């Protein structure tokens, strides 16, 4: 049942990740368009362009870092759920074996 919850959480996170990728793509495209339009500008405009470019790059790096942290968190959750499942199966098999050993001793 917990595995279903993790899958639903993963499914809920996918649209958020897609939105972040879209934002990063928009920032990249705006960076390219501003770069083309600013080449023929004055020094003041070039300074503003460089400043806005640095801000956009910083925003993109922040989003990338956040995406990496979320991916690592998701991987840890999956690993924990798999380990929990293996532990439950091992416990179940151990108990079943114990019960069978007890049953055959009394026969």
Helices and strands as residue ranges (DSSP letters): H 2-38, H 43-106
